[in-house]
Amino acid sequence: MRTGRLRTVHPVLWAGWAALAAGAVLCVLGWYGVSGERFAERQLPYLASCTVPGAALIVAGAVLLAHGRATVAAARVEELYGLLVEAGPADVDASGQAAAPVAVSGELRTVPGGTLFHRADCPLVAGKAEAVPADAALLARGGLDPCPVCEPGGDTGR
């Protein structure tokens, strides 16, 4: 599911980077041409043929990159939603919100440097080698927030 969506995003990202590069080259060429001319009448062709189109390409490239990154983020959200749906139709209501916790394990895990703690079978940490048991002292101090997907808050007394 994810790889098919990401393959369609890569051309948009490549086009964005290419437009940015071409726009930068045109702006440099326009600047170089204008800098060699003393009179404004002889500078205008460089502005019209290089600098203005170069600036337009830079803006277009930035828009393409923003669109491509937003599409990547949307694909990741859809992948997570797919994991919720795979958990079972009884666990997801009509609005797509989890009606019951996705995970039921009592063991709590976290990712080093993360800000959330999860149940061990939460889709966000399940199968990840870097996930480690959550430190009880850190949980007691309130240093980690409960995961909104697996809702482990009931087991910790928070």
N, C-alpha and C positions, 0 to 999 in steps of 0.2 A: 504494500500500500504506500509506504513512505517513499521508496525508491522511484516509483513511477511518477510521483508528484515532483520530486526533486529534479528529475531529468528535464522536466519542462521549465524549471526555474533557471537552470544554468545558462541557457542561451540569453535570457533577459539580463542576468548578471554580467555575462561576457559582453553583451551589447552596451551595457552601461559603462563598463570600464573602457571599452573601445571608444565610445563617444567622448568620455572624459579625456582620454589621451589625445584624440584627434583635435578636440577643442583647445587643449593646452598647446599643441603644436601650432595650430592656426593663430592663436593669440601671440605666441612668441614670434612667428613669422611677420604678423602685422606690426608688432612693436618694432622689430628690426627694420622693416620697410619704412615705417614712419620716422624712425630715428635718423634715417639717412637723407631725408628730404627737409629742405629749409622752409619751403612755402606751403601754406595750408592747402592750396589747390592741388598740390602733388601728393599730399598726405592722405586725402580723402579716398582714393582708390584702395589704399592699403586697409583703411578702416572698413570700407564697404565689403571688400573681398576676403579679408582675413579676420580682423578683430571681432566684428559683430557676429559673423557666423561661428567663430570659435567660442565666443561667450554663449551663444545659443546651444552649441553642442555640449558645453560644460553643464548647463542647466538641464538639458535633456538627459545627459548621463547620470546626473544626480537623481533625477526623477526615476529613471530605470532602476538604479541601485536601490532606492527606497522601496519601489514596488517589488523587486525581487526578494529583498529581505523580509518584507511583510508577507509575501507568499510562502517563504520558508517557515516563518513563525506560524502561519495558518496551518501549514501541513503538519507541524509538530502538535498543534492543538487537536487537529483531526485524529492524529495517531493516538493521543491520549484518550480522546473520546472513544475511539475504537476499542481500546483496552477496557474502558468502562462498560461498553456494550457487551464485550466478550465475557465479562463477569456474570452476565445473566440478565435477561429482560426484567426480572423482578427487582433487580438492584437499581435500575435507572427508570425514572418516571418520564412522562411525556415531554417535559421541558428539557430533558437531558441531564438533570441534576441527580446525583446519587441519592437514592431513597434510603439506603442502608450502607454501612461501611463496606468498602470494597475488600478490605483485608480484615482478618479476624485473629491473627496471631498475637500472642501476648508479649513476645520479645520485641523490644524497641531498638531501632537502628537509626543511624545518622550518617551523613557523608561528611568527611573532614572539611571544615570551612563552611559547611552549610548552616542554615538558620532554622531548619525544621527537623523534627524527629518523626519517625515513621514506624508502622508495624513492619515486622520482618517480611511479610508477604505483600507489602504495598507495591503496586506496579512501578512506582518511581525509584525503588531501591532493590527490588527483587532481581537476583541474578547479577548484581553489580559487585565486583570484587572489592571496590574501594569503600563499600558500606561497612561500618563498624558498629558494634553495640553502643547504644547511647549511654553516656556517662551519667550515672544517677545524681552525682553532685551538681552537674551542670543543669540537669532537669529540675532539681530542687531549687536552685537559684533563679530559675525562670529564664535561663540563657537561650533556650530553644523553644520555638513555637510548635504546636501540633500541626501535622500535615492536614490540609483541608480535603485531601482525597481519601485517605484511610481513617481519619478521625481517631487518633490514638489517645486523645486527652482523657478519656474515662479511666484508663489504667494507671495514671500517674498522680491522681489526686489534684489535678489542676482545674 
